[in-house]
Amino acid sequence: MRDGGDRTSDDGSGSDRVSNRDLSARFEANREHWERMVEPVSVADGTAEIEAFLDGESALLPVQRREVGDVTGDSLLDLQCSIGTRTLSWARAGATVTGVDISGESVRVARELAAAAGLTDDATFVRANVYDLPGAIPEAPDGGYDTVVSNFGVLCWLPDLDRWAEVVAESLTPGGTFHLAEHHPIATALSDDLGDGAAAGDISVEHPYFSTDEPVADGDTHKWTHGLGEILTALVGAGIDLQHVHEHSFSPIRRSEAMVEDDEGSWRFEGHDLPLLVTVTGTRREPAVGE
């Protein structure tokens, strides 16, 4: 694995809502949270996720594999990659991958996992704030990546989606593909367990759906909410031509005892038809003649 190094500039997104100092403090609190969460994790004493990956299972959702398609020979960038099981699943599918995460411990585990899986030559992991990209990635492909992906559970850590979308576009080669698989904003507005009475058919709204100036309080972390319109508008404004937006009535995680597992290992409600996951595919707009 090519060691991408550690980039330590986490000084913000350029948001006008709060000062860079405040944003830096919030990013630092979030980073420290993930360092504590991941520090006990190692490949030798692996979690079920790590063991499944090393046993040959893909960490990708079937819908991700279907919608992104063949990545053989592609250069692929995974934003906010966590411990790298999904990033490395793309490497197994034939891509040369780069994973980026703000947590140094997550990057450590990802590098260990790449070595254990025999993918050292196909994967680079970089510790960096997503807002520092693409400049924080050493030896990024000239002209950009063929594919950029972002997995579920990531947008809540970002206050400024316009800047995030710009990073996506700046990281892609013209005509390159972007794919997002994210918890649907409707699902994130619901209570963390989809309501104490979910097993009886009750679902409660606990968090904002639309963006707010201040992050949602969640223990020692700072999270931001984003409506679906905000996500899509940010991508279009940054130069991503949307190919499709699909809303799905399943979740990659079980958030309620009332949910049942389907044939693809995802979780659904039998009595509720809620959008729980959204997938977005787009391409970076080709520059106009003369640009």
Disulfide bonds with the S-S distance in Angstrom:
none
